[in-house]
Amino acid sequence: MIDLLGYGAFFLSTALIFGLIALGLNLQWGLTGLFNVGIAGFVAVGAYTSAVLTSPDAADRVGGFDWPILAGWLAASLVAGAVAAFTGYATLRLKSDYLAITTFGVAVVVQLVALNAQGLTGGPFGVAFIPRPFASVQSDPVLFNFANLGVVVAVTLAVYLALERLSRSPWGRVLRALREDERAAIALGKSAQSYRVQAFAVGGGIMGLAGAVQAHFIGFIAPDNYLPTLTFEVWAMLMVGGSGSNRGAVLGAVVVWAIWVGSGALTAAVVPGDLQARAASLQIVAIGVMLCLILLWRPQGFFGARK
């Protein structure tokens, strides 16, 4: 029973970190209509920034700055936001699928830099010994997982409340106006490019913060953590929860992560051990089928507005 509680805390921590990423995407897509498929790249920028600034000295890469964890998280958010702002300034004149292709290219570039810039990122070996909150109680897995869950809940709640306030502010209303009718918003004197860059930067900063929280929660990161699969997962979470709803972004993350973990556990339990490698694709099939059923039942997501 105690082990089950500890795993439940670990599961919720992971799901809420995904929820944090989905909140950033909801600001970009649900509120502003910016089609970003480079999510994994911005998450990676935040994770590596905080990991490099807070981890101990290493012989084969930059490190040894020993920043506090909170300072690393703040720097991760700022750096990821700056990268997103630069990307937005350079690409937001593009529309829909052209913007999607460009942001995907940015994510690929970030992943290749993480893989090859060994002196900065550790290359394929990644960054280890990342300091973890409440490291003094790691010997008690249940206490450690619940302590980290408290931190993740606090960060997610703070971002959620801030975004709820922003979405109801004049700034948020301008973003919705640009999404719904750009020409009308411009006719009222609003700068479409300026507001879009701002929304893209804030959303990217939230994704970077989520990457940093995840890096310190796990204690190790590598380029394989930031493959395009991560982008697919987060988009699925937002669609299931309801695009345009911050509450839906968080709930969708919990539901989709439960499907992802549950289908993997079911595949492992049903398929013989010697066929596990081949059966891994069944997990993707199961996830796709369940997502289709959910979206057939609720096309607008759990909390999305009805047409």
C-alpha positions in Angstrom: 0.0 0.0 0.0 2.8 2.4 0.9 4.6 1.6 -2.4 1.4 2.3 -4.3 1.0 5.7 -2.6 4.6 6.5 -3.5 4.0 5.5 -7.1 0.8 7.6 -7.2 2.8 10.6 -6.1 5.4 9.9 -8.8 2.7 9.5 -11.4 1.0 12.8 -10.5 4.2 14.7 -10.4 5.1 13.5 -14.0 1.5 14.2 -15.2 1.5 17.7 -13.8 4.9 18.5 -15.4 3.3 17.6 -18.7 0.4 19.8 -17.6 2.7 22.7 -17.2 4.0 22.2 -20.7 0.4 22.0 -22.0 -0.4 25.3 -20.2 2.3 26.9 -22.3 1.0 25.4 -25.5 -2.6 26.5 -24.5 -1.4 30.1 -24.3 0.2 29.8 -27.8 -2.5 27.8 -29.6 -5.6 27.9 -27.5 -5.5 31.6 -26.8 -3.5 33.0 -29.7 -3.8 30.4 -32.5 0.0 29.9 -33.0 0.7 26.4 -34.3 3.8 25.3 -32.5 5.2 21.8 -33.1 8.6 22.6 -31.7 7.6 22.0 -28.0 10.3 19.5 -27.3 13.0 22.1 -28.3 11.8 24.7 -25.8 11.5 22.1 -23.1 15.0 21.0 -23.8 16.4 24.5 -23.7 15.0 25.0 -20.2 16.1 21.6 -18.9 19.7 22.0 -20.1 19.9 25.6 -18.9 19.0 24.8 -15.4 21.0 21.5 -15.4 24.2 23.3 -16.5 23.8 26.2 -14.0 23.0 24.0 -11.0 25.0 20.8 -11.4 28.4 20.2 -9.9 31.6 20.6 -11.9 32.3 18.0 -14.6 35.5 17.3 -16.5 33.9 16.8 -19.9 31.5 19.8 -20.1 30.7 23.2 -18.8 29.4 23.2 -15.2 30.2 23.8 -11.6 28.2 27.0 -11.2 26.3 25.5 -8.3 23.3 27.9 -8.6 20.3 27.3 -6.3 17.6 25.3 -7.9 15.1 28.2 -7.9 17.6 30.4 -9.6 18.2 27.7 -12.2 14.5 27.5 -12.8 14.2 31.2 -13.3 17.1 31.2 -15.7 15.6 28.3 -17.6 12.4 30.2 -18.1 14.1 33.3 -19.2 16.4 31.6 -21.6 13.6 29.5 -23.1 11.4 32.6 -23.4 14.2 34.5 -25.1 14.7 31.6 -27.6 11.0 31.5 -28.2 10.9 35.3 -28.7 13.7 35.1 -31.2 11.9 32.3 -33.0 8.7 34.1 -33.0 10.2 37.4 -34.3 11.8 35.5 -37.2 8.9 33.2 -38.1 5.5 34.6 -36.9 4.8 36.2 -40.3 4.3 32.6 -41.4 0.9 31.0 -41.1 -0.5 27.7 -40.0 1.4 24.8 -41.5 4.4 26.9 -42.6 4.8 28.1 -39.0 4.5 24.4 -37.8 7.3 23.3 -40.2 9.6 26.1 -39.0 9.0 25.4 -35.3 9.6 21.7 -35.9 12.9 22.6 -37.5 13.9 24.7 -34.4 13.2 21.6 -32.2 15.3 19.4 -34.5 18.2 22.0 -34.3 18.0 22.1 -30.5 18.0 18.3 -30.3 21.0 18.1 -32.6 22.9 20.7 -30.6 22.2 18.8 -27.4 23.5 15.6 -29.1 26.7 17.0 -30.5 27.8 19.9 -28.3 29.4 17.6 -25.8 31.3 20.4 -24.1 28.1 22.2 -23.2 25.4 19.5 -22.9 27.4 16.3 -22.3 26.4 15.1 -25.8 24.7 11.7 -26.0 25.7 11.0 -22.4 23.6 13.9 -21.1 23.9 15.7 -17.8 23.9 13.7 -14.6 24.0 14.6 -10.9 21.4 17.3 -11.3 20.5 18.5 -7.8 17.0 17.3 -6.7 14.7 19.1 -4.2 14.6 17.3 -0.8 17.6 15.2 -1.7 18.2 14.6 2.0 15.1 12.3 2.1 15.8 10.2 -1.0 16.3 7.2 1.2 12.6 7.2 1.9 11.0 7.0 -1.6 7.4 7.7 -0.4 8.4 10.8 1.5 10.7 11.9 -1.3 7.9 11.5 -4.0 5.3 13.3 -1.9 7.7 16.2 -1.2 8.5 16.6 -4.9 4.7 16.3 -5.7 4.2 19.3 -3.4 6.8 21.3 -5.3 5.3 20.4 -8.7 1.8 21.2 -7.5 2.9 24.6 -6.2 4.7 25.5 -9.5 1.8 24.3 -11.7 -0.8 26.1 -9.5 1.2 29.3 -9.6 1.5 29.2 -13.4 -2.2 28.2 -13.8 -3.4 31.1 -11.7 -1.1 33.6 -13.5 -2.4 32.4 -16.9 -6.0 32.6 -15.7 -5.5 36.2 -14.7 -3.6 37.0 -17.9 -6.3 35.4 -20.1 -9.0 37.7 -18.5 -6.8 40.8 -18.8 -6.8 43.3 -21.7 -3.7 41.5 -23.0 -5.5 38.2 -23.1 -8.5 39.7 -24.8 -6.2 41.1 -27.6 -4.7 37.6 -28.1 -8.2 36.1 -28.5 -9.2 38.9 -30.9 -6.1 38.2 -33.0 -7.0 34.5 -33.1 -10.7 35.1 -34.0 -10.4 38.1 -36.4 -6.9 39.5 -37.0 -8.0 42.2 -39.4 -10.5 43.6 -37.0 -7.9 43.6 -34.2 -5.4 45.4 -36.4 -8.1 47.9 -37.4 -8.4 48.8 -33.7 -4.7 49.7 -33.6 -3.2 46.5 -32.2 0.1 45.2 -33.4 -0.4 41.6 -34.4 3.3 40.7 -34.6 4.1 42.3 -31.3 1.4 40.5 -29.4 2.1 37.2 -31.1 5.8 37.4 -30.2 4.9 38.1 -26.6 2.5 35.1 -26.4 5.1 32.9 -28.1 7.8 34.0 -25.7 5.6 33.6 -22.5 4.5 30.1 -23.7 8.1 29.1 -24.5 9.2 30.4 -21.1 6.6 28.2 -19.4 7.7 25.2 -21.4 11.3 25.9 -20.4 10.3 26.1 -16.8 8.6 22.7 -17.1 11.7 21.2 -18.6 13.8 22.5 -15.7 11.4 21.1 -13.1 11.4 17.8 -14.9 15.2 17.7 -15.0 15.5 18.3 -11.3 12.7 15.9 -10.6 14.5 13.1 -12.5 18.1 14.1 -11.8 19.4 13.2 -15.3 18.7 14.4 -18.8 19.8 13.3 -22.3 18.9 14.2 -25.9 16.6 11.2 -26.1 14.3 12.9 -23.6 13.4 15.5 -26.2 12.3 13.6 -29.3 9.2 14.6 -31.4 7.2 12.1 -29.4 7.1 14.7 -26.5 5.5 17.2 -28.8 2.9 14.6 -29.9 2.1 13.8 -26.2 1.6 17.4 -25.2 -0.7 18.2 -28.2 -2.8 15.1 -27.5 -3.1 16.3 -23.8 -4.3 19.7 -24.9 -6.8 18.3 -27.4 -8.2 15.9 -24.9 -8.5 18.5 -22.2 -9.9 21.2 -24.4 -8.0 23.8 -26.4 -8.5 27.3 -24.9 -9.0 26.0 -21.4 -6.2 26.1 -18.8 -8.1 23.7 -16.6 -8.5 21.4 -19.6 -4.7 21.5 -20.3 -4.0 20.2 -16.8 -6.7 17.6 -16.8 -5.9 16.4 -20.3 -2.3 15.9 -19.2 -3.4 13.6 -16.3 -5.8 11.6 -18.5 -3.4 11.1 -21.5 -0.5 10.3 -19.2 -2.7 7.7 -17.5 -3.5 6.2 -20.9 0.2 6.2 -21.9 1.4 4.5 -18.7 -1.6 2.1 -18.5 -1.3 0.9 -22.0 2.4 0.2 -21.5 1.7 -1.7 -18.3 -1.1 -3.7 -20.1 1.2 -4.6 -23.0 3.9 -5.7 -20.6 1.4 -7.9 -18.7 -0.2 -9.5 -21.7 2.6 -10.0 -24.2 5.3 -12.6 -23.4 8.7 -11.4 -22.5 10.5 -12.5 -25.7 8.0 -10.4 -27.8 8.1 -7.2 -25.7 10.3 -5.3 -28.1 8.0 -6.0 -31.1 4.9 -5.4 -29.0 6.1 -1.9 -28.1 4.2 -0.5 -31.1 1.0 -1.9 -29.6 1.2 0.8 -26.9 1.1 3.5 -29.6 -1.9 1.7 -31.2 -3.8 1.5 -27.9 -3.1 5.2 -27.2 -4.3 6.2 -30.7 -7.5 4.1 -30.3 -8.3 5.5 -26.9 -7.7 9.1 -28.0 -9.9 8.6 -31.0 -12.7 7.3 -28.8 -12.4 10.3 -26.4 -12.4 12.8 -29.2 -15.3 11.2 -30.9 -17.3 11.4 -27.6 -16.0 15.0 -26.8 -14.7 16.6 -30.1 -14.0 19.9 -28.2 -12.2 18.1 -25.3 -13.3 17.8 -21.7 -13.4 21.6 -21.1 -13.3 23.0 -24.6 -16.1 25.4 -25.7 -18.9 23.9 -27.8 -19.2 25.1 -31.3 
